[in-house]
């Protein structure tokens, strides 16, 4: 009888251990999916004895390591000091910068085994992205356990595209500086590297220009805001609305983004979407006004006067103040949705056309855009604009952001111009993401998580040579119907996570079922960070 009990007990323990063994080695669930993942046997247990070691004592390297140490303390109660060492030691996290490695600027190599963690890259950018991957190998929930179990794994990773962007419109609804910083945090955890900041609109001018104080005294404020959808509503809330960023705010945000290896691309809309500027300085329009800052959404006939030289003086002055705030390569000039109605009747615009041999108002817009581009080039910037800048003839060195579909991007790439793909039907995160009856008010359309994930930035119409001009893709967040940061988060995530995999991971690895499975871990991080994501795809009750 005792013999039976002995073997029964042994059998029970073996069964029990076999049940808990898989739990000791967590699954590897990373978004965006790395280029190459090799699962290894075993685990690494990170506890208070483990050290974070750097082979380089620069401030930049310490900043990179701090993202990991701060996460360990905030999530698991593990405090880590960062110190210098030329080599790894047992149970350490060794972060190695080695310019001789063939990882590329944004690539990295990561090894986790029972001895510790080694992260190496040829540039700091790659180390930063490797840190984001290490964090995703850890438990998603906050738990003061004082130790963390990571799966043994080897990862070789680098992004597919150079431009991995998210856009945020703060013209329609102003977003506080503190939220913009959080927006950058969320971009970084998904390995985005370009923040397109839409700063001016018909409904609000959002950046301080010291030479033209009325841009914020007048242009940053509107009398009231439309209630309901612009296509049907005539109701207004009667509540004054405003907000803008000081130049010091901008410097802080740009510096913060740089520490997260995100380049900020500012957008100052021209020649259209300019009502806020015209309300501030009426002489900049064709009619002289009076104008008022827009209170409803849509496209307005009043735009910058293309025949008035003082408009170009004004815009050059504005650029002179803004350019030093943004050290990145690109400057976005908008260029979209510019009605020509005022130009067709404006004596100055018509004279400009005659003097320059322009056949029509489309070519007048091209004149406007090319004149601004020439000025930007003189300031060391490359111009990028929405695909309407193709109309009337494309500027010689311009980069096109294709939003009306892929046609503009295809045409530009075939002309050997660089392109960022952002077609509205695949990349506009302001569209409905599930049944409109169950969702907050949105612009319209239908852009599910699966549809974002299915997008392919390289159009079939491009051959191999021309496809090299596609820099990447971008998700656009237009805020007509997003009054709060919480609503921006809701509309952006998890769809931005799907896009992050589109622009980072190899095309051949795209698998929606795998993505959905990995997202179930990612949304636990969203919960831990307090991100107000859309839960419709994950069978979680939705609250608005």
C-alpha positions in Angstrom: 0.0 0.0 0.0 2.8 2.4 0.9 4.5 1.4 -2.4 1.4 2.5 -4.3 1.2 5.8 -2.4 4.9 6.5 -3.1 4.6 6.1 -6.9 1.2 7.9 -6.9 2.9 10.8 -5.2 5.8 10.7 -7.7 3.3 10.6 -10.6 1.4 13.5 -9.2 4.6 15.6 -8.8 5.8 14.8 -12.3 2.4 15.8 -13.7 2.4 18.9 -11.7 5.9 19.9 -12.8 5.1 19.2 -16.4 2.1 21.6 -16.0 4.1 24.4 -14.6 7.2 24.0 -16.8 5.7 25.8 -19.8 4.7 28.7 -17.5 8.4 29.0 -16.5 9.3 29.8 -20.1 7.0 32.6 -21.2 5.9 32.8 -24.8 7.7 35.3 -27.1 5.0 37.8 -28.1 6.5 41.0 -29.6 4.9 43.8 -31.6 6.1 44.6 -34.1 7.2 41.1 -35.0 11.0 40.9 -35.2 12.8 39.9 -38.3 14.2 36.7 -36.9 13.3 35.0 -33.6 15.0 31.7 -32.5 13.5 30.2 -29.4 16.1 28.6 -27.1 15.7 26.2 -24.2 15.4 27.6 -20.7 14.8 30.9 -19.0 16.6 33.8 -17.4 15.4 35.0 -14.0 16.1 38.7 -13.5 16.2 39.7 -9.9 17.8 42.3 -7.7 21.3 40.7 -8.1 21.3 41.3 -11.8 23.2 44.3 -13.1 22.7 46.6 -16.1 26.1 47.0 -17.7 27.1 49.4 -20.5 30.3 49.2 -22.6 30.1 52.9 -23.3 29.7 55.6 -20.6 28.1 58.3 -22.7 25.1 60.2 -21.5 23.1 58.8 -24.5 23.8 55.3 -23.5 22.8 55.9 -19.9 19.6 57.5 -21.1 18.8 54.3 -23.2 19.5 52.1 -20.2 17.4 54.3 -18.0 14.2 53.3 -20.0 14.8 49.7 -18.9 15.7 50.5 -15.3 12.7 52.7 -14.9 10.4 50.0 -16.3 11.8 47.4 -14.0 11.2 49.6 -10.9 7.8 50.8 -12.0 6.4 47.4 -13.0 8.2 44.9 -10.8 9.8 46.9 -7.9 13.3 45.9 -9.1 15.8 48.7 -8.7 18.8 48.7 -11.0 21.9 50.8 -11.0 23.6 51.3 -14.4 27.4 50.8 -14.5 30.2 50.5 -17.0 31.9 47.3 -18.1 33.8 46.2 -21.2 32.4 42.7 -21.0 29.2 40.9 -19.8 29.1 39.2 -16.4 26.9 36.4 -15.1 23.3 37.3 -14.5 23.8 40.8 -16.1 22.0 42.8 -18.8 24.9 43.8 -21.0 24.2 46.6 -23.5 26.9 46.9 -26.1 27.4 49.6 -28.7 29.7 48.4 -31.4 30.0 50.4 -34.6 31.7 47.5 -36.4 28.5 45.4 -36.2 26.5 44.9 -39.4 23.1 45.7 -37.8 22.3 49.0 -39.6 21.3 52.2 -37.8 18.1 50.9 -36.4 18.8 47.1 -36.1 19.9 45.2 -33.1 20.9 41.7 -31.9 19.5 40.3 -28.7 20.4 37.1 -26.8 18.6 35.9 -23.6 19.8 32.7 -21.9 20.3 31.3 -18.4 23.5 33.4 -18.0 21.9 36.8 -18.8 20.9 39.2 -21.5 23.1 40.7 -24.2 21.9 43.5 -26.4 24.2 44.8 -29.1 23.9 47.2 -32.0 26.0 49.4 -34.2 24.1 52.6 -33.3 22.1 53.9 -30.3 18.9 53.8 -32.2 19.1 50.0 -32.5 19.9 49.7 -28.8 16.8 51.7 -28.0 14.6 49.5 -30.1 16.2 46.4 -28.5 15.2 47.8 -25.1 11.6 48.0 -26.3 11.8 44.3 -27.2 13.3 43.3 -23.9 10.4 45.0 -22.1 8.0 43.0 -24.2 9.7 39.8 -23.2 8.7 40.6 -19.6 5.3 40.2 -18.0 2.8 42.8 -19.3 1.1 43.4 -15.9 2.5 45.4 -13.0 3.5 43.1 -10.2 5.8 43.8 -7.3 7.5 40.4 -7.4 11.1 41.5 -7.2 12.1 39.1 -10.0 11.1 38.6 -13.6 11.3 35.5 -15.8 12.3 35.9 -19.5 12.3 33.2 -22.1 15.7 32.2 -23.6 15.6 33.6 -27.1 17.9 35.0 -29.9 16.5 37.9 -31.9 18.0 39.6 -35.0 15.9 42.5 -36.0 15.8 45.6 -38.2 13.0 47.6 -39.7 11.7 47.2 -43.2 11.0 50.9 -43.9 12.9 54.0 -43.0 9.7 56.2 -42.5 7.5 54.7 -39.8 5.1 57.5 -39.0 2.2 58.6 -36.9 0.5 62.0 -37.5 -1.4 64.1 -35.0 -3.7 67.0 -35.9 -3.8 69.6 -33.1 -5.4 72.3 -35.3 -9.0 71.0 -35.0 -8.7 70.0 -31.3 -5.7 71.2 -29.3 -3.9 68.5 -27.3 -2.0 69.5 -24.2 1.8 69.2 -24.1 1.6 66.5 -21.5 -0.4 64.3 -23.8 1.8 64.9 -26.8 4.7 63.6 -24.7 2.6 60.5 -23.9 1.7 60.1 -27.6 5.5 60.0 -28.2 5.9 57.3 -25.5 3.3 55.1 -27.1 5.0 55.6 -30.5 8.3 54.6 -29.1 7.0 51.3 -27.6 5.8 50.4 -31.1 9.1 51.4 -32.8 7.7 54.3 -34.8 10.4 56.9 -35.7 8.5 59.9 -37.3 6.0 62.1 -35.6 4.2 64.3 -38.1 2.8 67.3 -36.1 0.0 69.1 -37.8 0.2 72.6 -36.2 -2.0 74.9 -38.2 -5.5 74.7 -39.6 -8.6 76.7 -40.5 -9.9 76.1 -36.9 -6.7 77.0 -35.1 -3.1 78.2 -35.3 -1.2 76.3 -32.6 2.4 77.5 -32.5 3.8 80.7 -31.2 5.3 83.1 -33.8 6.9 86.0 -32.0 7.0 88.3 -35.0 3.3 87.7 -35.6 1.7 87.6 -32.1 -1.9 87.8 -33.5 -1.5 84.2 -34.9 -1.9 83.1 -31.3 -3.8 86.1 -29.9 -6.5 85.7 -32.6 -5.7 82.6 -34.7 -5.5 80.1 -31.8 -9.1 80.8 -30.7 -12.4 80.1 -32.2 -15.8 81.5 -31.1 -17.4 78.0 -30.8 -17.4 74.5 -32.3 -19.7 72.5 -34.4 -21.8 69.8 -32.5 -22.4 66.6 -34.5 -21.3 65.6 -37.9 -20.3 68.4 -40.4 -22.3 66.9 -43.2 -25.6 67.2 -41.4 -25.3 69.4 -38.3 -25.9 73.2 -38.0 -25.7 73.2 -34.2 -22.8 74.9 -32.3 -21.9 74.6 -28.7 -21.4 78.4 -28.1 -18.2 77.7 -26.1 -15.0 79.6 -27.0 -12.1 77.2 -27.7 -8.4 77.7 -28.0 -4.9 76.6 -27.2 -1.3 76.8 -28.5 2.2 75.7 -27.9 4.9 78.2 -26.9 8.3 77.8 -28.6 9.6 76.5 -25.3 6.9 73.9 -25.3 8.0 72.9 -28.9 11.6 72.7 -27.9 10.7 70.4 -24.9 8.6 68.1 -27.1 11.2 67.9 -29.9 14.0 67.1 -27.4 11.8 64.5 -25.7 11.1 62.9 -29.1 14.8 62.8 -30.0 15.6 60.9 -26.8 13.0 58.3 -28.1 14.6 58.3 -31.6 11.6 60.0 -33.1 12.0 62.8 -35.5 9.3 65.5 -35.4 8.1 66.8 -38.8 6.2 70.0 -38.4 3.4 70.9 -40.8 2.4 74.5 -41.5 -0.5 74.4 -43.9 -0.3 76.4 -47.2 -1.7 77.7 -49.4 -5.1 76.3 -48.1 -6.4 75.5 -44.7 -5.3 79.0 -43.7 -8.4 80.7 -42.1 -6.8 81.0 -38.7 -3.9 82.9 -40.2 -6.2 85.1 -42.4 -8.4 85.9 -39.4 -5.2 87.1 -37.6 -3.8 89.1 -40.6 -6.6 89.7 -43.2 -4.2 91.2 -45.8 -2.9 87.8 -46.5 -6.1 86.7 -48.2 -7.4 87.6 -51.7 -10.4 89.6 -50.5 -8.9 91.3 -47.4 -11.6 89.8 -45.2 -13.1 90.0 -42.7 -12.3 86.4 -41.8 -13.0 84.4 -38.7 -11.3 81.3 -37.4 -13.2 78.2 -38.6 -15.9 76.8 -36.3 -17.0 73.9 -38.5 -15.1 71.2 -40.3 -14.5 71.1 -44.0 -12.7 73.0 -46.8 -13.0 76.8 -47.1 -12.6 79.0 -50.2 -10.5 81.6 -48.4 -6.8 80.7 -48.7 -3.4 82.5 -48.9 -3.3 84.9 -51.8 -0.8 83.5 -54.3 -0.3 86.9 -56.1 0.6 88.9 -53.0 4.3 89.1 -52.3 3.6 90.0 -48.7 2.2 86.5 -48.2 5.6 85.0 -49.1 7.3 87.5 -46.8 5.0 86.4 -44.0 5.5 82.7 -44.6 9.3 83.1 -44.8 9.2 84.9 -41.5 7.2 82.1 -40.0 9.5 79.5 -41.4 12.5 81.4 -40.0 11.1 81.1 -36.5 9.9 77.5 -36.8 12.8 75.8 -38.7 15.4 76.2 -35.8 12.9 74.4 -33.5 12.9 71.3 -35.6 16.3 69.9 -36.5 14.9 67.0 -38.6 15.4 66.8 -42.4 11.8 67.3 -43.5 9.4 70.2 -43.3 5.7 69.6 -44.3 3.9 72.4 -46.1 0.5 70.8 -46.5 -0.6 71.7 -50.0 -3.9 69.8 -49.9 -7.5 70.9 -50.5 -6.8 74.4 -51.7 -9.8 75.7 -53.6 -9.0 78.1 -56.5 -12.2 80.1 -56.4 -10.6 83.2 -54.9 -7.6 83.0 -57.1 -9.7 82.9 -60.2 -11.2 86.3 -59.4 -8.2 87.9 -57.7 -6.4 90.6 -59.8 -3.1 89.9 -58.0 -3.3 86.2 -58.6 -4.2 86.6 -62.2 -1.4 89.0 -62.7 1.0 86.5 -61.2 -0.2 83.9 -63.7 0.3 86.3 -66.6 3.7 87.4 -65.5 4.9 83.8 -65.1 3.3 82.2 -68.1 1.0 80.0 -65.9 -1.9 78.4 -67.8 -4.3 77.9 -65.0 -4.7 78.1 -61.2 -3.3 74.6 -60.8 0.0 75.8 -62.1 -0.3 78.8 -59.8 -0.5 76.4 -56.9 2.6 74.7 -58.2 4.3 78.1 -58.4 3.4 78.8 -54.8 4.7 75.4 -53.6 7.9 75.6 -55.6 8.7 79.1 -54.3 8.3 77.8 -50.7 10.4 74.8 -51.5 13.2 76.9 -52.9 13.2 78.8 -49.6 13.2 75.6 -47.5 16.1 74.2 -49.5 18.0 77.4 -48.8 17.5 76.7 -45.1 18.7 73.2 -45.4 15.3 71.5 -45.3 13.6 69.0 -47.6 10.0 69.8 -48.4 7.2 67.2 -48.1 3.5 67.8 -48.9 0.2 66.0 -49.5 -0.2 64.6 -53.0 -1.9 67.7 -54.3 1.6 69.2 -54.7 1.7 67.0 -57.8 -1.0 69.1 -59.4 0.3 71.6 -61.9 3.8 70.1 -61.8 5.8 68.6 -59.0 8.6 70.5 -57.4 12.1 69.2 -58.3 13.1 67.8 -55.0 9.8 67.4 -53.2 8.7 64.3 -51.3 5.0 63.3 -51.7 2.7 62.0 -48.9 0.1 60.1 -50.8 -3.3 60.4 -49.0 -6.1 60.4 -51.6 -5.2 56.9 -52.5 -2.0 55.3 -53.9 -2.2 57.0 -57.3 -0.2 60.1 -56.2 2.5 58.0 -54.6 2.8 55.8 -57.6 3.1 58.8 -60.0 5.7 60.4 -57.8 7.8 57.3 -57.4 7.8 56.7 -61.1 9.1 60.3 -61.4 11.9 59.3 -59.0 10.5 61.3 -56.1 10.5 59.9 -52.6 7.0 58.9 -51.3 5.4 58.2 -47.9 2.2 56.2 -48.3 -0.8 57.3 -46.2 -3.9 56.4 -48.2 -7.0 57.4 -46.4 -8.8 54.1 -46.8 -5.9 52.2 -45.1 -4.1 54.7 -42.9 -6.6 57.2 -41.6 -7.1 56.4 -37.9 -10.0 58.8 -37.7 -12.3 56.4 -39.6 -14.7 54.1 -37.8 -13.0 50.9 -36.6 -16.1 48.8 -36.1 -19.9 49.1 -36.3 -20.6 52.9 -36.3 -23.7 52.2 -34.1 -21.4 51.0 -31.3 -18.7 53.6 -31.8 -18.2 57.3 -31.0 -18.9 59.8 -33.7 -16.2 59.7 -36.4 -15.5 61.2 -39.9 -17.0 58.1 -41.5 -15.6 55.2 -43.5 -14.6 51.7 -42.3 -11.1 50.9 -41.2 -10.9 47.8 -39.0 -7.8 46.5 -37.3 -7.6 43.7 -39.9 -7.8 46.2 -42.7 -4.9 48.3 -41.3 -2.9 45.1 -40.9 -3.5 44.0 -44.4 -2.1 47.2 -46.0 1.0 46.8 -48.2 2.9 50.1 -48.7 4.6 49.0 -51.9 1.9 49.2 -54.6 1.8 46.4 -57.2 2.0 49.1 -59.9 5.6 49.9 -59.0 8.6 47.9 -60.4 11.5 47.0 -58.1 13.5 50.1 -59.0 10.6 52.5 -58.4 9.5 50.8 -55.2 12.8 51.9 -53.6 11.4 55.4 -53.6 8.7 54.4 -51.1 10.2 55.5 -47.8 7.4 53.9 -45.7 3.9 54.6 -44.5 2.1 56.7 -41.9 -1.1 56.6 -39.9 -2.9 59.9 -39.7 -5.0 61.1 -36.8 -7.3 63.9 -37.7 -9.1 65.3 -34.7 -12.4 66.9 -35.9 -14.3 64.4 -33.8 -11.6 63.8 -31.1 -12.1 66.4 -28.4 -9.9 64.8 -25.8 -6.6 62.9 -25.4 -8.6 59.8 -24.3 -10.5 59.8 -27.6 -7.2 60.2 -29.6 -5.9 57.1 -27.8 -9.1 55.2 -28.5 -9.0 55.9 -32.2 -5.2 55.4 -32.5 -4.8 52.1 -30.6 -4.7 49.2 -31.3 -4.8 50.2 -35.0 -1.4 51.9 -34.8 0.0 48.6 -33.5 -1.1 46.9 -36.6 0.5 49.6 -38.7 3.7 49.3 -36.7 4.0 45.8 -37.9 3.3 46.8 -41.5 6.2 49.2 -41.5 8.7 47.3 -39.4 8.3 43.6 -40.0 9.2 41.6 -43.1 6.2 41.3 -45.5 6.6 37.5 -45.6 5.9 37.3 -41.9 2.6 39.1 -42.0 0.0 36.9 -40.2 -3.1 38.4 -38.8 -3.9 35.4 -36.5 -0.5 35.6 -35.0 -0.8 39.4 -34.6 -4.1 39.1 -32.8 -2.6 36.5 -30.4 0.4 38.7 -29.7 -1.9 41.7 -29.2 -3.6 40.0 -26.3 -0.4 40.5 -24.4 0.1 44.0 -25.7 -3.3 45.2 -24.6 -2.3 44.2 -21.0 0.5 46.7 -21.3 -2.0 49.2 -22.6 -4.0 48.6 -19.4 -0.9 49.0 -17.3 0.0 52.3 -19.0 -3.6 53.5 -18.8 -4.0 53.8 -22.6 -7.7 54.2 -23.6 -7.6 51.7 -26.5 -10.5 50.4 -28.5 -11.5 47.0 -27.1 -13.9 45.9 -29.8 -11.5 43.4 -31.4 -10.7 41.7 -28.2 -14.2 41.0 -26.9 -13.8 43.4 -24.0 -16.8 45.5 -22.9 -16.6 49.0 -24.6 -17.2 52.1 -22.5 -17.5 55.6 -23.9 
